[in-house]
Amino acid sequence: MTGPVALNEGADSLTERGGRRRREILTAARTLVSEKGFDACRMDEVAAAVGVTKPAVYRYFPGKARLIEALLEEDLLIPSQALFADVRAFEGPLREMLDIFAQRTLAIQEGGLARGYMMLAMDEARRRPEIAALIRDQVLTPGFQLLAAAFVRAMANGELKPGEDPTMMVRLFFAPFMQITLIRGGVGVPISGHEELEAYLRLHVDAFMRAFGA
């Protein structure tokens, strides 16, 4: 019994150390990318920030694209998929669901490097098409489809006026979030602080429901 337990403890210790090292690499990369951008951030700089060799970083992330994908997963994919699951399970009024969607989407945009990924999807699709496709296929398209389906249901149950094009409605609803992305990229009309962003989204949801509510 003693031998196997010792072996298992050793394996668990190695797994924990590997998990910590992976976390250190991601944290260092996130800091460097936020300071320098995706293209200017180099793998040797990430290694130096962690205090390991460049080959050690490649053991965890075999290439810069894979490192970006790992950051993308933490900062954008996982929280977006959690939001989508909650919206699918939501059974309350549409207005309340839109408030939740807006607030949670704002939180995702304000956390991690989400703004950087959205700018990446818009500006660097030719240079990094696989990452742009990941954002499009796992975040933007599912969110678009989820809201379109919610609008169709809301028209059927009388919460929204019938006869509107749900696709166009979703595009209109998403517009402020793209504006926030541009603001955070330094190319939009500035909005100062979290409270002002929240007020902007509340006004948007109010206007949306006044325009399309039954």
C-alpha positions as CSV (number, residue, x, y, z in Angstrom):
1,M,0.0,0.0,0.0
2,T,2.8,2.4,0.9
3,G,4.5,2.2,-2.5
4,P,1.5,3.1,-4.6
5,V,0.4,5.9,-2.3
6,A,3.9,7.4,-2.5
7,L,3.8,7.2,-6.3
8,N,0.3,8.8,-6.5
9,E,1.4,11.5,-4.2
10,G,4.4,12.2,-6.4
11,A,2.2,12.3,-9.5
12,D,-0.2,14.7,-7.8
13,S,2.7,16.9,-6.8
14,L,3.9,17.0,-10.4
15,T,0.5,17.8,-11.6
16,E,0.1,20.6,-9.1
17,R,3.5,22.1,-10.0
18,G,2.6,21.9,-13.7
19,G,-0.7,23.6,-13.1
20,R,1.0,26.4,-11.2
21,R,3.7,26.8,-13.9
22,R,1.0,27.0,-16.5
23,R,-0.8,29.7,-14.5
24,E,2.4,31.7,-14.1
25,I,3.0,31.6,-17.8
26,L,-0.6,32.7,-18.6
27,T,-0.4,35.5,-16.0
28,A,2.9,36.8,-17.4
29,A,1.6,36.6,-21.0
30,R,-1.5,38.5,-20.1
31,T,0.5,41.3,-18.5
32,L,2.9,41.5,-21.5
33,V,0.1,41.4,-24.1
34,S,-1.8,44.1,-22.3
35,E,1.3,46.3,-22.3
36,K,2.7,45.6,-25.8
37,G,-0.1,43.9,-27.9
38,F,-0.3,40.4,-29.3
39,D,2.3,40.8,-32.1
40,A,4.9,42.6,-30.0
41,C,4.8,40.1,-27.2
42,R,7.5,37.5,-27.6
43,M,7.7,34.0,-26.1
44,D,11.2,34.7,-24.7
45,E,9.8,37.7,-22.9
46,V,7.1,35.5,-21.4
47,A,9.8,33.0,-20.3
48,A,11.9,35.8,-18.8
49,A,9.0,37.2,-16.8
50,V,8.3,33.8,-15.3
51,G,11.9,33.0,-14.7
52,V,12.1,29.9,-16.9
53,T,13.7,29.1,-20.3
54,K,11.9,29.6,-23.6
55,P,11.8,25.8,-24.2
56,A,10.0,25.5,-20.8
57,V,7.3,27.8,-22.0
58,Y,7.0,25.7,-25.2
59,R,6.4,22.6,-23.2
60,Y,3.1,24.1,-22.0
61,F,2.2,26.1,-25.1
62,P,3.8,24.9,-28.4
63,G,3.6,28.2,-30.2
64,K,2.4,31.7,-29.7
65,A,-1.0,31.0,-31.3
66,R,-1.7,28.3,-28.7
67,L,-0.8,30.7,-25.9
68,I,-3.2,33.3,-27.3
69,E,-5.9,30.6,-27.6
70,A,-5.4,29.7,-23.9
71,L,-5.8,33.3,-22.8
72,L,-8.8,33.6,-25.1
73,E,-10.4,30.6,-23.5
74,E,-10.0,32.0,-20.0
75,D,-11.0,35.6,-20.7
76,L,-13.6,35.2,-23.4
77,L,-14.8,31.7,-24.2
78,I,-15.5,30.3,-20.7
79,P,-17.3,33.4,-19.4
80,S,-19.3,33.7,-22.6
81,Q,-20.3,30.1,-22.6
82,A,-21.4,30.4,-19.0
83,L,-23.5,33.4,-19.9
84,F,-25.1,31.6,-22.8
85,A,-26.0,28.7,-20.6
86,D,-27.6,31.0,-18.1
87,V,-29.6,32.8,-20.8
88,R,-30.9,29.5,-22.2
89,A,-32.1,28.5,-18.8
90,F,-33.7,31.8,-18.0
91,E,-37.5,31.7,-17.8
92,G,-38.3,35.3,-16.8
93,P,-39.4,38.3,-18.9
94,L,-37.3,39.4,-21.9
95,R,-36.5,42.8,-20.4
96,E,-34.8,41.1,-17.4
97,M,-32.9,38.7,-19.7
98,L,-31.6,41.6,-21.8
99,D,-30.4,43.4,-18.7
100,I,-28.6,40.3,-17.5
101,F,-27.1,39.7,-21.0
102,A,-25.9,43.4,-21.2
103,Q,-24.4,43.5,-17.7
104,R,-22.6,40.1,-18.1
105,T,-21.3,41.0,-21.5
106,L,-20.0,44.3,-20.2
107,A,-18.2,42.4,-17.4
108,I,-16.6,40.1,-19.9
109,Q,-15.5,43.1,-21.9
110,E,-14.0,44.7,-18.9
111,G,-12.1,41.6,-17.7
112,G,-8.9,40.1,-18.9
113,L,-8.0,40.8,-22.5
114,A,-11.4,40.5,-24.0
115,R,-11.2,43.9,-25.7
116,G,-7.9,42.8,-27.3
117,Y,-9.4,39.6,-28.6
118,M,-12.3,41.5,-30.2
119,M,-9.9,43.9,-31.8
120,L,-7.9,40.9,-32.9
121,A,-11.0,39.4,-34.5
122,M,-11.7,42.6,-36.4
123,D,-8.2,43.8,-37.3
124,E,-6.0,40.7,-37.6
125,A,-8.3,38.1,-39.2
126,R,-5.9,37.7,-42.2
127,R,-2.8,37.3,-40.0
128,R,-4.5,35.0,-37.4
129,P,-7.5,33.5,-39.1
130,E,-7.7,30.5,-36.8
131,I,-8.1,32.8,-33.7
132,A,-10.5,35.1,-35.4
133,A,-12.6,32.1,-36.5
134,L,-12.5,30.8,-32.9
135,I,-14.0,34.1,-31.6
136,R,-16.5,34.2,-34.4
137,D,-17.6,30.5,-34.1
138,Q,-17.6,30.1,-30.3
139,V,-18.6,33.6,-29.1
140,L,-20.1,35.9,-31.6
141,T,-22.2,33.5,-33.7
142,P,-23.7,31.5,-30.7
143,G,-24.5,34.8,-28.9
144,F,-26.2,36.1,-32.1
145,Q,-28.2,33.0,-32.5
146,L,-29.2,32.9,-28.9
147,L,-30.6,36.4,-28.9
148,A,-32.4,35.8,-32.3
149,A,-34.1,32.8,-30.8
150,A,-35.1,34.8,-27.7
151,F,-36.6,37.5,-29.9
152,V,-38.6,35.0,-31.9
153,R,-40.1,33.6,-28.7
154,A,-40.8,37.0,-27.3
155,M,-42.7,37.9,-30.5
156,A,-44.7,34.7,-30.2
157,N,-45.6,35.3,-26.5
158,G,-46.5,38.9,-27.0
159,E,-43.5,40.6,-25.3
160,L,-42.3,42.1,-28.6
161,K,-44.3,43.4,-31.6
162,P,-44.7,40.7,-34.3
163,G,-43.3,40.9,-37.8
164,E,-39.8,42.4,-37.1
165,D,-36.7,40.7,-38.5
166,P,-35.0,39.1,-35.5
167,T,-31.6,39.1,-37.3
168,M,-31.7,42.9,-37.7
169,M,-32.9,43.3,-34.1
170,V,-29.9,41.3,-32.9
171,R,-27.5,43.4,-35.0
172,L,-29.1,46.5,-33.5
173,F,-28.9,45.1,-29.9
174,F,-25.2,44.2,-30.3
175,A,-24.1,47.5,-31.7
176,P,-23.3,49.2,-28.4
177,F,-21.0,46.3,-27.4
178,M,-19.0,46.8,-30.5
179,Q,-18.9,50.5,-29.7
180,I,-17.5,49.7,-26.3
181,T,-14.9,47.5,-28.0
182,L,-13.9,50.4,-30.2
183,I,-13.8,52.8,-27.2
184,R,-11.5,50.4,-25.3
185,G,-9.4,50.2,-28.5
186,G,-8.9,54.0,-28.4
187,V,-10.9,54.7,-31.6
188,G,-14.4,55.4,-30.3
189,V,-16.0,58.3,-28.6
190,P,-14.8,58.0,-25.0
191,I,-17.1,56.9,-22.1
192,S,-15.5,57.3,-18.7
193,G,-15.8,54.6,-16.1
194,H,-17.9,51.6,-15.3
195,E,-20.9,53.5,-14.0
196,E,-21.2,55.5,-17.3
197,L,-20.9,52.3,-19.3
198,E,-23.7,50.7,-17.2
199,A,-25.9,53.8,-17.7
200,Y,-25.2,53.6,-21.5
201,L,-26.4,50.0,-21.6
202,R,-29.5,50.6,-19.5
203,L,-30.5,53.4,-21.8
204,H,-29.9,51.1,-24.8
205,V,-32.1,48.3,-23.3
206,D,-34.8,50.9,-22.5
207,A,-34.7,52.3,-26.0
208,F,-34.7,48.8,-27.5
209,M,-37.8,47.8,-25.6
210,R,-39.6,51.1,-26.4
211,A,-38.9,50.5,-30.1
212,F,-39.8,46.8,-30.2
213,G,-41.9,46.1,-27.1
214,A,-45.5,45.1,-27.6
